[in-house]
């Protein structure tokens, strides 16, 4: 006969609780991944055909969301000649301040072609930034969902290992035939 030490009741219960927590994490992560994916799909966003990857694909995965965010940045910078929101906004403010200092009324400033162009570019860059931020938020949500699922798997493995731990020294082993 070989003596096998089984885990004590408390250790076994802790192992089972850890496995259950792991299962809950896997399910919660999967539900989160699915919710983010279905909400993105409901928006009916497609990756721009000129994107480096996934052109024309419906955005419902983190990779497609990242590709769309990247091409939005490209299009925005192309529209502004490579300038960011801060740069375009600063130019618009400087021009507005100059027009004000020159005695141009706000009504006439609204008619100024250069100021109107800068304000239009400002709107393009701001919209692009908001869209990119929203897409990156979904990418982060997918990452958190994947992390939670991964932790769930680890918890399950650790919980299983705990239930198989031998009893501490000093406890009587059970005889196995």
N, C-alpha and C positions, 0 to 999 in steps of 0.2 A: 504494500500500500504506500501511496505517496501522500504526504501531508500538503494540503492546499489551504492557504490562508485567504479567506474571503474578506472583503471590506466590511467594516462595522456598519451598523445601521445608519448612523449619522453620515458617514463618508459616502455610503451608497446613495442616500437621499440627496446630498449635495451634488453628487455626480449627475443624478437624474434631473435635478433642478437646473444645472448648468446645460444639460442637453436640451431641455425644454426651452430655456432662454435662447439657446442657439437656434432652435427651430423657429421661435418667434422672430428673431432677428432676420433670418433668411426670408420668412414670409413678409415681414414689414418692408425689407429692402426691395423685394420683388414687387410688392404692391406700389411702393413709391416709384420705382423704375417705370412700371406700367402706367401710373397716373401721369407722370411727366411726359412720357411718350405719347399717350393718347391726347393730352392737352396740346402738345405741340402739333400733332397731326390734325387736330380740330382747327387749328389756325390756318391750315392749308398753305403753309410756307413751302416754297420749293427753292432748292439751291440754285443760284444763278447759273445759267449755262456756261459762263466763262470762268467759273470757280475752278481752282486747281484740282479739286476732287468732288465727286458726287453731283456734278452738274445735272440739273433737271430733277434730282431726287426729292421726294417729299421729306421735309425735315421732321424726323421722329426718333432720331438717335443722337447721342452726344457728338459723334463724328460729323454728322450732317449739320448740326447746329454750329459747331466750330467752323466748318467750311463756309457756311453762310455768313457768319460773323466776320470771317477773314475777308471775304469778297466785298462785304459792305464797307469795310475799312478801305479796301483798294478803291472802290467806286467813290467814296467820300473824298479821299485824298486826291483822286484824279479830278474831281469837280472843283476842288479848291486850289489846285496847283501844288498840292503837297502840304498845305497849311492845316493846322489843327484848329479846334474851336477857339482856343485861347488866342491864337495869332489873328484869326479873322475877326474875333470880337474886339481885340485891341485896336486893329486897324479901323473898324467901324466907330469905336469910341473916339479915337484920335481925329478922324474925319468929322464926326459930329461936333466935337469940341471946337475944331477949327472953324466949321461953318457957323457955330454959335458965336465964337469970338469975332467973326467977320460980320456979325449982325444979321445972319440969315435966320428967318423965323422958322419955328418948328414945321409949319405948313409947307414952307418952301423947301426945307430940308427933306421932307417926305417925297418931294418931287426930284431930288438930286439923284441922277442916274448912278453915280459911283456909290453913294451911300445905300441906295436901294439894292444894288448888286451885292454889296458886302452883307447887308442884312439878310438877303436871300441865301447867300452862302452860309451865313451863320445858322440859319434854319436848317439847311441841308446837313451841316456837320452835327448840329444838336440832335436831329432826328436819327442820323446814323449812329451817334453815340448811344442814344437810348435803345435802339434796336440791338446793337451789339451787346449792351449791358444785359438786356433781357435774354438774349441767346446764351450769353456766358453764364447767366444765373441758372439756366436749364442744364448747361454742361456741369456746373457744380452740383446741382441736384442729382444728376445721374451719378456723379462721382460719390456722393454721400450714400446713395442707394447701393452702389457696388461695394463700398466700404462696409456698410451694415451687413450686407449678405456675406461678405468675406469673414467678418467677425462672427457671424452666426455659424459658419462652417467651423471656424476655429473653436468656438464655444462647444459645438457638438462633439468635436474630436476630443477636446480636453475633458468634457463631461463623461464621455465614454471611457477615457483612460482612467478617470477618477473611480468609476464604478468597478474597474478591474484591478485597482490597487490592492496589494495584499494588506492584511490587517497588521497593526503595529505589533512589535515584539511584546510578549507577555500575554497575548490572547491565545486561546487554545485553537489550534488548527483543526479543521474537519478532516476526517479520514476519507480518502477517495479510493474506491476499489478498482 
